[in-house]
Amino acid sequence: MSQFLAELCGLLITDNFGDLYASIFIYLFNHGRQPIPRIVRNTKLTSKQVRHALAVLVQQHLVYHSTTLDDGITYYEANWKNAYYLARSGRILQLVRDRLGEYAMRVMETLLYLGHAKVSYLETVPELMVMPEKEGSRKKRKLGNTGTEEDELKVEGLDQDQDAEGEEDDDDDVDHDSVAPLHPTLQALASHGFIMRVRDAHFQSPGDLRDSAEQALRARSDIRALKGKRQEEAILTGIDNFVRERSDGHIKAGVPDIRAEAKRKRKAANAAADIEKGTEEDGVERARKKLRVEMDDGEDDDENRGSGINDVYGYEGADDFDEDVEPLDANMIIRPNYQKLDVALRTIHLLQYAREKTTEPTSKVYAALLARIETRTYTCRTREEPVPEGEEAEQYSTAVSLQTVIDDLEASGQVDDLGGIFGDPALRSGSSNDDLPSRVRAFQVEQHLSYLAQEPHLFTTRNISSGILSYSVEFRHLARALRHLEIERLVGAQFGSIAVRIIRILSAKGKLDEKRLQEISLISTRDLRIVLGQLEAAGWLELQEVPRDAQRQPARTIYLWFFDADRVATNLVETSYKSMARLFIRLRIERNKVKGLLEKTERLDVRGNEERYLSQGELEALAAWKKKENLFLGSVGRLDELIAVLRDY
């Protein structure tokens, strides 16, 4: 493992839990599997400190543990993957907030903080007993404002009347909103796969789990009856099935009802539009009443509406869950499902990539397809170990029928925004053939999907089974395209467009000598040699010497330039680890400079009243610190996105 990864994980654990836990983790990271007596002896800590630290690290799923059957000794091993996810927690919370709302983000934040927790314990957490206060909620109730003072007075009068009515009626929506929908939110998180049930196998390392599976299989009589190659194949198949069964933490909560949620969201958006258009008091009042019935107080971002994956799901930060759901078992222990969260983050990256290469209407169709595929995809990779580029097997998603994509687009209200014949209201109203709109709709969506399936990007793959047209996504090809795109962006920013051209040629053609490379790239020999030297010195390109005879004379040697994408990606990931670690170190130094001010702002009487209790100089220093902190954390987030593309997707 990389020393920079160990340093980064140690800094993350130090910032979140403390130095004691970081020292134990780094020791296990560097020395591998260790029992408690050896940890105590080598770390110079007391047995009580080590046991306490290991208990916390196991609770956070940062350390694996396994007890051998032979001698009964428990060994502990660092889980660096979950430790790295501490740096990705911000993106995870943003994803959950965009999909399911502020309260769901609070539930996920609690689970990230606890590592895992019982459902019954979550019911007692004070932060989860009430809905979060939203700054724009009251502003949402004033959507009838048309920009004049009369309209403001009119809407404020409506608010006062409705507040008075709410005091008389105990069933008013204000009282309803104060009740936190914990169980509906947990069901929504489970249906999206963002949380999972904790199993005993989750505390064991993959190697220990496979070893225990192999021991159990070799002890079976039916396996012992087989001989030679057949026995080994049966054992390998049995190990995979055993590991899959023991580590399956899927919660049976169904799949997210994309169409129902999208229809609910569209009704709420229409109600908001009615309020915006209302000019009379009764019209505003009717529209406001419709809005209260159809929509919660969640925020609605009009700029992003209809342009992303959240619009297909029907969520825009509104905590609109069906409360008539069966609660999860109170004794069930749940935790975040990082693999499924990576799938959702990959969906966002693929959609952004499609927006760059296609049109906006086509990206909306692609978002509907990806949303449906995401519900049936559980991991980004079928194998945990990295596979060299070019040796990866094709990994196709579940095929989604054309009619399913059309229905999802209709439910989200985006099918009319695709343009073309179907978006013309005159044709739809004047047509005598009732089937014409549906046929035109199918043709229009099919054209977008067919365009996505064309070279060179191959966003989708067209399939026909039993006469039913469906589309799937080949993830390995797209992941490889995303990796090359990130590499080209970095090369272009550092060396210019000529270097990007050379990288693309070598990636497509393989190994080339300088003469052939000059003929293909149409670059002058002088400029080509300068750029090749710069790329080789920076580690982007490599040079292979192929002698023509045994003497290995330079005049009788062929020099071939080539681009090794796997090696470059590995180096970039290591460099990103180092950069993230340096950013966290610098962030800690800058935080210590304003430690006294930050401790003052964290006081309960000062929090939220900074302008009242802080001087002008302190306010300026606090604003400068927040700006600097956002700069550091933004850089960490961009590096994490790069690592996700190069390593995880």
Buried (B, 14 or more C-beta within 10 A) or exposed (E): EEEBBBBBBBBBBBBBBEEBBBBBBBBBBEBEBBEBEBBBEEBEBEEEBBEBBBEBBBEBBBBBBBEEEEEEEEBBBBBBBBBBBBBBBBBBBEBBBBBBBBBBBBBBBBBBEBBBBBBEBBBEBEEBEEBBEBEEBEEBBBBBBBEEEEBBEBBBEBBEEBEEEBEEEEEBBBEBBEEBBBBBBBBBBBBBBBBBBBBEBBBBBEEBBBBBBBEEBEEEEEBEEEEEEEBEEBBEEBBEEBBEEBBEBEBEBEEBBBBEBBBBBBBBBBBBBBBEEBEEBEBBBBBBEBBBEBBBBBBBEEEEBBBBBBBBBBBBBBBBBEEEBEEBEEEBBBBBBBBBBBBBBBBBBBBEBBBEBBBEBBBBBBBBBBBBBBBEBBEBBEEEEEEEBEEBEEBEBEBBBBBBBBBBBBBBBBBBBBBBEBBBEEEBEEEEEEEBBBEBBBEBBBBBBEBBBEEEBBBBBBBEEEEEBBBBBBBBBBBBBBBBBBBBEBBBEEBEEBBBBBBBBBBEEEBBEBEBBBEBBEBEEEEBEBBBEBBEEBEBBBEEEEEEEEEEEEEEEEEBBBBBBBBBBBBBBBBBBBBBBBBBEEBEEBBEEBEEBBEBBEEEEBEEEBEEEBEEEBBEBBEEBEEBBEEBBEBBBEBBBBBBBBBBB
